[in-house]
Structure formats: C-alpha cells, structure tokens
Amino acid sequence: MRGQLSAEMLILLAVLIAVVVIVASQLIKTADKASGKVDTASEAVFNKTDSAIGAGSKKDIGETCISDEECRTGSCDIISSRCS
C-alpha cells in the first residue's frame, strides 16, 4: 500500500511540474510580446520628441551659428558665423 501511494504522489508531482512549466513558458511568451510593443511605442515617442526639439532649436537667417546643422536653411556662413 505504501508503494502505491508513493507512485501516485510521484505522478501527481510530475503533472504539477508540467503545469508549472507550461504556465511559465506562456508567461514568458506574453512578456516578450508586451516588451516588443512597449519598445515600439517608446521609440515612436522618442522620435516625436526628438523631431519637436530639433525643429524648435534651428536658427533663422542672420542668427549666429557654428555649423550647418544649427540653421533652418542648413547653411552656416563660416566667415560671419551667421545662418545664410
């Protein structure tokens, strides 16, 4: 009788472990999908803020500059240090 109870307990333990493994693998898959969606959404937000900051910080013609990237026109006169 003791051996039979032990075998039943081992079978039950194996079933429980299998259920835990299945649930854990499903949770990992769900977490990976959610992570990908969060990455995509955060990338979109960062791109929007970068473009908003970049567009607002460009200088107009006649303002002082150091490089072409600072000017809205994309052209900085090196001699006068002004956007042209």
N, C-alpha and C positions, 0 to 999 in steps of 0.2 A: 504494500500500500504506500509506503514511503517513497519508493522509486517512482511510482506512477504520479504522485503529487509533485515530485521534483521535475519530471519530464513536462508536466503541464505548466509548471512555473517557467521553465526554460522556453517553451513555445510562446507563452504569454509575453515574456521578456523580449523575445525576438520580434514579435509583432509590434510591441510598443516602440522598440528601437527603429523598426522600419517606418512606422508612422512619423516618428520624430524626424527622421532623415528626409522623408517626403515633404513634410511641412517646412523644414529648414530650407530645402532646395527651392521650394516655391517662393518663400520669403526673399531669398537671395535674388531670384529672377525678377521679382516685383521691385526690389530695391534698385537693381541695375536699370530697369526701365525708368523708374522715377528719377534716378540720378541723371540719366541721359536727357530727360525732359527738363530738369532743373538747369542743367548745363546749357541747353539750347536757349531757354528763356533768359538766363542771366547774360549769356553772350549777346542776345538781342538788346537787352537793357544797356549793357556796356557800350555797344555800338551806337545806340541812340544818344547816350550822354556824351560820348566822345565826339560825335558829329555836332552836337549842340555846343559843346565847349569850343571845338575847333572853329566853328563858323562865327562865334561871337568874339573870338580873340584876334581875328585878322584885322590888319590895319588898312586904313584908306590911303588914297594917293596923297602924298605930301607928308605923311607921318614918318617919324624916324624908324629905321629898321636896321637889322644886321644881316638878315638872309632873305632869300626869295620866299621862303615858306611863311614868313610873317605877314606878307602883303596879300590882300584880296586878289590883286591882279597877278600875283606870282612873280613880280619883278621888283627887285630892290636895287636902286642905283648905288653902287658901291662908293662912288666918289662923294656924293652928297648925303649918303646914308638915309635916303628917303624912298618911300614906295613910289614907283612910277607907273 
